[in-house]
C-alpha cells in the first residue's frame, strides 16, 4: 500500500540559509513522511534535510558559479556524522550532475576546504557538516573562490531563487568527473599548520613541556590534530573522543563547555557530575593529578585542545595544579592571549591593527584589546562577518595609498555603513582598486585577531601557491587557533612563575558579566524585524531596562537586520535577541559589567518567558516529548537513565532542556528549576 502523504503548504522565505549555510535535522527521502513531496517541500514544511535536497542544493550552487575555466572544479569535504555516505555521496552527485569536477577530500576539517580550494584555484568549496550540532543533523557550508569568503545574504537569496525554479534532477546524468584528493589535501594542511608564520612556533622545544589532551569530538580532526601537535613538538599528546562512527559532539567537544568558565573536581564525580562522561575532562584531571608536582614547579603544563565536529572552533582547558580545577578558555580568552602575544612581540607591526569580535563576546574583551593599542570593531554573529570586515579593511588600506580615487573611497565608505550583501560587490571594488599599481602593496597587519566567543578565531595565514606566489588567507581554523594560543602561552611560561602563569592564562582580561538564555523548538519565522513578536519583546526590554535604571537605545547591525540589539547606558551593557542560524532556538544574550549581573538576569528572565510563551511550536515533536519529560521530572527527581523518553535522540533532548535551564542535576537526579516549574504551569 502506498503511504499516505501529509499535505504540505510550505512558507517560502527569501533565503533558506542561516548564519552559515544550511543546517537541519536529517531524514531519508524514502521515509513515508517524505514520499510524494519534493525535496524542497520537505525542507520548507518539515524542516528536514534529505539526501535529495542536498543533491539539489549543491547542483544549484555549482550552476550559479561562473568560471573562466572550461573545466569547473569544486572541493568537497565532510565531517564523519554520515558514516553510511548517504548524504555525502548525494553532494558529490549534485556537483557532477551540474557539470562540475568533484575534488573529493573525504573526512577533513572545514578549514582545509577553502585552503585546498585557494591553493589549486578551484571554483568553489563545499563542506558537509552541521558543525557543533548533534549527530541527528547535517548541513552544508559553502566557500567562494574570492579569497575563500562565504556567501553573503544576497548570494543566499540568489541560490534560494535557483532552488525554487529548478525542476527535479534525480534522473539527470553525471556530467563531471570525480578525483580523490585526500592525501594531497592532508599534506597541504600539515605543511600549512606547521609553517612557523602560521603556528608561531619557532623552536622544536617551544611546546616540549606541554601535556596535551586532544578532543576532536568524534569529528573531522580525529587522528589529524593529534599528529600535527606531535609534529609541532608537544611533549605528550593524548587523543580521546576519537572515531568516525557518526557519534559527533556526543559528550565531547566545545558545545558542552559553552557558558562554563570553570570545571571543578566534583563535576566529574558519579552520579551527579555534569561532566562525568566527558572523557577529555576526566583524562585532564587524571593527568593533572599525576603531574601535579611537576606543574606546581613549572616543569610541566597540562592542557586540553577541544574542537567541534568540523574543526573550525577551539576551546582550551587549562589544569590548575594549585586548585585542582580546570579553567575553560572560550574564543574570547584565547583571542586575547593571541592578541597580547602579537602586540608584545611585534609592537610596531600590530599597533593600531584590528581586533574584531562579535556581539556574543564579553564586552571587556574588546576593552582589553583597546588597552593594548588595538582597534576594536564589533560585528554581527558569524565568522563570515569577521571575514567581511577583514576584507573591507584590506581594501580601505589599499585605497589609502591613492590620492585621486575619491569615488572609490566614497563607495567603500557606503558599503561599510549600509552593509555588504553580495560578495561580487567586493570583488568588483577590489578589481577597480587594483587597476592602480600604487594600490598593490600589501600590508599583512591590518588584522591582529578576529574572534567569536564560541571559538572561531581568525589570524592571518600564509599560503604558498603552486606558482610560488605568497598569499594571505583568513578562515576560522580551530587547529591554527590552538597552535597560536599554546605558542603564545609557552612564551609567557618562560617569563612568569607557575602561579603567575596560571593567573595570566586562566583570566587574560578581567571578565565582565555574560549570560545567554535559550528556548528551543520554536517558530523562528515569527521573530523578525518589526514583526509582532519583535515589537513585543522590544517593548518589554525597554520597559524593564528603564525600570532597572538604564537608558536605552536600539543599535542596528546591517549584517543582521533581524537581531534586536538594545544598548544600555551608552554601551556599558547590552541585550540582544536573535534567532539561531544553526539550530531551532532563539536566545536572549546579556552582556555587561559584573555589577550589572543581577539587573540583567531579571530583564533576561522576563524576555525569555515572553519568547517561550509566544514562539514554542506545539506541533514540533521535540516540544511534545519535552513536555512529557518535564512532567515526569515534576513528579519526582529522576536520572537521565530513568527518564522515559520515547525518542531516539534522548540525550539531545535532555541536553537541550538543561541548556534552557528547565532542569538541574542533583544527587537524586534531574529536578525542575524555577523556570522549568513556570514553564509547565504556563
N, C-alpha and C positions, 0 to 999 in steps of 0.2 A: 504494500500500500504506500502511495506517495505521501510523505509527511505534509502535514498542514502548515502552510506558510503564514506567518504572522504579518498582517498588513503593516506597511511602513509608510509614514508620511514625514520624511526627514526634513529638518530645518537646515537650509544651506547657508553656512556662514560665508563671509568674504574670503576667509582663508582657513584652511584646515589645521595649520601648523600652530604649535605652542611656542614656548620660549626657544626651543632648539629642535626644529623638525617636527616629526610626528612621534607619538608615544601613547600606546593604549594597551588594554587587555587583548590577548590573542584568542582567536577561535579558528578552527579549521573551516574552510569553505564547504566542507562536506557535512558539517553539523546540520541537524534538522532545522535549527532556527535560522540558518543562513541560506538554505536552499531556496531557489525561486526568487532570490533577490540579488541585485548586482553587488559587487564588492563595495562600491561607493554608498549604496543604500544601507548596507550592514554597518559601515563605518559611521554614517551620519545618524542613523536611527538607534543603533545599539551601542555605539561607541567601541566597537571591536575592530581589530585589525586581523584580516585573514591573509593567507599567503597570496591569494589572488589580488587583494588590494595592494600589497607590497609590490607585486609584479607590475601592476598598472601605474603605481606611483613613480617608480623609477623609470618606467617606459616614457612617461610624460616628461620627467626631468631630463632624460637624455635627448628627447626630441626638442626640448626647449633650448638646449645648449648649442649655441652657434660655434663653429670651429673653422679655422683656416686650413685644418688638416683634412686630407681625403679620408684618412683612417682615424676616426674618433675613438679615443681610449678613455676608460673610466676605471679608477681604482676602487676595489671593493674589499672591505674587511668586516669582521664581526666579533662580538664577544661570544662566549660559549653557552649562552642561555638556550640555544636551539640545537641540542646535540643530534637531533634527527635530520637536521638540514632542510626541513620543510620550507622555512621562511627564507633562509639564506640562498637556497637554490632558486627560489622564486625571484629574488632580486637579481641574480645573475641572468636568469632568463629574460627579465624585463629589459636589462641593458642590451642583451644580444638581439632581442626582437626589434628593438628600436634602431638596430644597425650599429650599435657601439661594440667596441672590443673590450671584453671584460678582463681586467688585470687583477686576478684574484689573489688576495693575501691570506685568507683564512682567518683564524683566531689571532687577532693582533689588537694592541691598544689603539684607541681613537687617534691620538696624536700622530701615529705612524701613517695614517691615510693621507692627510694633507702634506706631510713631509715627503712621502714617496711620490705623490702627485706632482708637487712642485719640482722635485728633483728630476723627474722624467718629462716634464712639460705636458702632462696629461690634461684632458678636457674637463675633468670633474672627479669628485671623490664621494664615496658612499660608505657610511659606517652603519651597520645593522646592530642596533643596541637600544636598550631602554635605560642605559646608564645605571644610576643607583636604585632604580625602581625594582620591585620584586620580580621573581622569575616568571610570573604569570603574564608579564607584559613584555612587549617588544616595540621596536620603533626604528626610525631611520634619521640619521644626521647627514646633512649634505654639505659639501665643500665646493667652492667655486675656484676656477683657476686664477682669478685675480687675487694674488697674494694669499691664497688659501682661506679667503673670507667665507663666512656662512651667509646664506641668503637673508636678505632684509625683508620687511613686511610686504613691499610691493612685488618683490620677487616671489614671495609666497603666494600672493594673490594671483600672479600670472600662472603659477603652477596649478593652483586650485582651479582656475578657469579652464586650463588644459584638461584637467581631470574630468570636469563637468561636461566637456564637449566630446571626450574620447569614447568611442564605442568599444565593445568587447575586444580583447586582444588574445583571448585564450587559444584561438586556432591559428594565430599568426606564426610564420616560420621563424627560425633562428637565423638572423642575417649576419650577425657579428660572431667573431671567434672568442676563444677563452684561453688565457695563459696563466699558468701558475707562477706567481712572482714572490712567493712567500720567503724563500731563502734570501733572495736579493734584498727584500724589504727589511728582514731582520738584521742582516749585515749592515745595512744603511743606518738602522736605528741604533745599533750598538756603537757604530763609529760616531754618529752624531751625539749620542748621550755622553760618551767618554771624552769627547774633544774638550780640552781644558777651558776654552772660551765658553762652552756650554755648561760644563759640570762645575766650573770654578775650582776644580781640584788640580793643583799644580805640583803635587808631590805624591809619590806612591804611598807615603806614610801618613798622609793627611787624615785618613779615616781608620787608621790601624787600631786605635783604642776603642772603637765603637763595636758594641754587640747589638746587632740589629735583628728585630723580628719583622719579617715582611708578610703583609696580609693582602693578597690580591683579590680577596672577596670571591673566591672561586671563579675569577673572571679572566679577562684577557691578558693580564700580567703574569698569570701562572707560569712559572719557570723562566720568564723573561726578565722581570725586575730583579729577582734574587741573583741571577747570574751576572747581570750588569753591576749590581752592588759588589759582588765578589771581585769582578774585574776592576772595579774602581778602588779596591784596596781596603774594603771594610774588614775589620779584624775577624768577626764571626757573623755569619748570616744564617738565620733560621727561618724557613718558609713554613707558614701554616695556612689553613683555609685555601689550599691549592687543589686544583682539579678542574676538569672540563665536563662535568656530568650535568650541567644545567642549573645547579643549585646556587645561582649567583646571589650575592648580597645576603645570604642566609646566615644569621648570627655572625656577621663579619662585615668588614668594610666601613666606610665613612658614615653611612646613613645612620648607623646605630649610635654614633658618637655626637651627632649634632645636638647642640644645646647643653652638653655635659662638659663643663670645664675641668672636672677633676674626678678621678675614679679611685675610690678608697678600697682597702683590702676587704671590707665586709661586703662589697658589691660583687665579689666573685664567690661568696660563700653559698652553700646549699642551705635551705631551698629557696631563700628569698632574694638572693643576689641577682640583680638585673643583668649582670654580665657573666653569670656562672657558666654559660655555654659559649662564650666568645673566646675561642682558642687563642687568639693573639693576645688578649688581655691577660688571660690565665698564664700563658707562657712568659709574658713580660714580668709578672710577679715572681714566677719561679726563677727566671734568670737574674732578676734584680736581687732577690734574696740570696741566691747562690754567690753573687759577685758583690754583695753589699759593701764589704770592707774595701775592696779594690775601688769601688765607686766613691766611697767616702774620702779616700785619699787622692782621687783624681786619676788613677791609673786606667780605669775603665768607665765607659758611659753606656748605659743601656737605654735603647730607644726602639720605637716601632714606626715603620712606614706603612700607613694604612691607605689603601686605594679603594676606588669603586670598581664596578664590574668592567667598565670600558677604559679605565686607567687615565682619565683626564683630571681626576680630583685626588688630592692628597691631604691627609691629616697626619700630624706627628704625635706620637705618645712618648713622653719622657718619664723614665723612672726616677723618682726622688728617693735616694738611699737614706736620707735623714728623716723622712716622714713615712717611708714605706707606702708610697702612693704613686699614682700615675697622673701626670698633667696632660690635658688634651689641648693641642695647639691646632686651631682651625686655620682657615685661609687667612684670617686677619693676622694672627700671631706669626705664622710662617712668612707672610709678606713683609711684615715689619722687620723681622730678622734678616731677610734678604736685602731689604732696602738699607738697613743700617750697615750691613757689610759693604755694599756698593759705595755708599756715601763716605764711610770711614776710610776705605782703602783707595778710593778714586774720587776725592772731593772735587777736583777741578773738572772731571768728566761728567759727574752726575749732579752737580749743584744746580738747582732750579728745574731739573727734569721732572716728568710727570709721575705722580703716584695716583693711579686710577683705581677707585673701588666703587662697588655698587651700594645701593641704598640698604642692603641687608647688613652691611658692615657696622661694627661698633663705631660710633661717632668719634671716639677717642683715637681710633687707628689713624684716620686722616689728619687729626690734630697732631699726633705724634710725628707723622711724616712731614708735616709742615714745619715743626720744630727742628727737624733735621736739615731743613733747607730745600725740601722738595715742594713741588706744586701740586696740591691735592685737586682731584677732579672727580665729581660724583656722577654716576650714570645709573641707568636702569638695570634690572636684574637680567643676567645672561652674559656669558663671556663674549658673545658676538658684538655686544655694545662696547665692551672694552676694546675689542679688535677694531671696531669702527673709530673710536676715539683716537687710538694709536695712529690709524691711517690718516685721519684728518690732521693730526698734529704733525705728521711727517710731511704732508702736502703743504701745510702752513709754513713749515720750516723752509721748504724749497722756495715758496713764494717770497719769503722774507729776504732772499738773496736777489730778488728782482726789484727794480725801482720803477718800472714803467708798466706794470701789469695791474692797474687799479681795478679793471673789470673782473679779472680772475680773483683778486683779493676780496672784492665785494661778493662774489659768488660763493666762495668758501665761507665767508662770514655768515651769509644767508643760510647755508647748509648747516652750520653749527648751531644757529639759532632755531631754525624750523625743524631740524632733524633730517637725516638721510634715510630714505626708504627703499632705495634701489642701488645695488652695487654698481650698475652700469654708470650711474651719475658720477661716482668716484673715479671709475675707470676713465671716463671721458675727460674729467677735470685733470687727472694726472697726465693724460696724453697731451693736453693743452699746455700744461706747465712744462713738461719735459721737452717741448719743442724748442725751448730756450736753453742753450748749452750751459748758461750760468746757473741753472737750477738742478743740474745733475749731481752736484756734490752731495754726499750722503753723510749725515751725522747720526751715529748709532745711539746717541744718548738722549734722544727726546724722551724716552721712557726709562724709568727706573723699574717700577713694578706695577703690573695690573693685577687686581685681586678681587676675588669673590670670597666672602666669609665661608661659603660652603666648600671651598677647597680648590677652586680654579685659580691658579696663579700663573701669570704670564710675564716672562722676561725675554729679552732679546736672544734669539737663537741664530747661529751662524751655520750656513749650509754651503758646501762647495758643489756646484753643478758639474755635470759631465764635461762641459766645455771649459772648466776651471774657473768659471766666474763665481765670485763670492756674493751671496745674497743674505739678507736678514729675514728671518721668519718669526712669526708670532702665533702661538697657539696654546690652548690650555693643555699642559703636559704634566701629569702627576709625577712622573719619574724625574723630569728635569727640576721640578719644584723641590722634590725630595733631595736630590743631589745638591742643589744650591743651598737648601736650608742646612743640611748636615755639614757642608763645606764651611758655611758661614759660622756655625756654632763651634766647630772644631777650632777655628781661628780664635774664637772667644775663649775656649777652654785653655789655650796656651798662655793666656794673659791673666786669667782670673783664678781665685781659689775655688775649690769644688763647691762650697756653699754659695759663693757669689755667682758662680756659673749657673747653678740650678735656678737661682733667683732671676737671673737675666734671661734665661731661656723660657722658663715657665710663664713669665709675665714681662714680655718685651716692651709693653706700654701699660700704663695704668688703665685698667678696663673701666668702661662705663657700664650702664645697665642696658641689657638687651634681652628680649624675650619674644617668642613667636607662638601664637595661638592658632590652632587649626580646627577646621571642621571638614570632614570628608563626605563623600557620596552625595554630591550636591548637583544642582542645575546651574552650572557655571555661566550659561548664556544670560542668566538674569542679572548678573553683575557686570555692567559695562558703563562707560561714561554717560552720565545723565539718565540712566535707567531709574526706575522707581526704587529699586533696592539701593542703588548707588546713592541716590539723593537722601534716602532714609538713614543710611549709615553715616553719610557726611553730616547730616543734621545732628545725629546723636553724638558724633565725635566733637563737633564744635560746641555743643551744649555741655557735655561732660567735661571737656577740657577747660572751658571757661569757668565752670563751677570749681575746678581744681586750681584756678588762679593763673592759667596760661592765656597768653594772647595767641590767636590762631591765624594761619594763612595757608591757603591752598597753593601747593607748588606743582607746576606742570612739568612732566617729562615727555618731550616729543617722541622719544623712543618707545614709551609705554603709556599711551594716552589713557588707557582704561585703569591704570593704577591710581588709586585715591591716596594722595600724599598730603598730610597735614603737618606743616612746620609749626612747632610750638615755641613761643617766646624767642623769636628771632633765630631759630635754629639750635637752641640749647637742647631741644628734644624733638622727636618726630614720631609720627604714627603713620604707617601706610598699610593699605589693604589692597591685595591683588589676588587674582586667580592664579593658581599654579599653572605653569605652561607644560608641566611634566606629569602631573597626577591629577586625579579628580578630587580637588580640595581647594579651599581658599584660606588665606592666612591674614591675621592681624599682627602686624610687626611693631614692636615697641622698642624705641631707641632713645637713650638719654643719659643723664648722669646717675651715679649711684643714688643720689638724694632724690631722684625722680621716681625711683622704683615703685614705691607704694602707690603714688597717684596714677602712674601709668598702668599698673596692674589693674586697678579699679576701672579705668577707662577701657582697657583692653577686654576685660571680662564682660562688660556690658555690650561691647561691639560684637564679640564672638557669640554671645547669646542671641543677639538680634540676627546675625547672619545664619546661625543654626536654625532658628525658627522660620526664616524666610526662604532658605535655599535647600534644605535637605530634600533629596529626591525620594519620595515614598515608593516609587516604582523600582528603585535600584535594589538588586538582590542583596548586595552587601549591606545596605541600610537595614533591610529586614532581618538579616542574620545578626547584625549589630544590636538591634533592639532586643532580640531574643536572648543574646548572650548577657546583655546588661540586666535583663530581668532575672536571669539565673544568679548573677552576682549580687543583685539586690537582696535575694532571699538569704544568702549566706556567703562568706568568703570561699572561693574555690580556686584551685591552682589551674595553670594553663592546661595541664593534662586532664583535669576533671571537667573542664568546660565542654558541654555537649553542643558542638558547632558542626552542623551537617554541611560542611563546605570543605573542599579540598585545599583551600587556602586559609586554613585555620590560623597558622602562625602569622600570616599577613594581617588578618582581622584583629587579632589580639594586639599586635604591634601598633596598628593604627588607632585602636581605642586608647592605648597608652599615650600616643602622640597627641591625641585630642584632649588628654588629661581627664578622661572619663573614668578610668580605673587606676588604681595604685596597688603595688605589690607589698604585702606584709608577710610575716612568718606564717600566717594562717592561710594565705592565698590572696587572690585578687579581691579587692573591695572597691566600692564606688567612691569617687571623690565628691566633694560638694557640687562640682559642675556636673558630674555623672548623675547625681540624685536630681538635680534640677532638670536635666535632660529627659530622664524617663518620666518625670512628672509633668512635662510640658509637651 
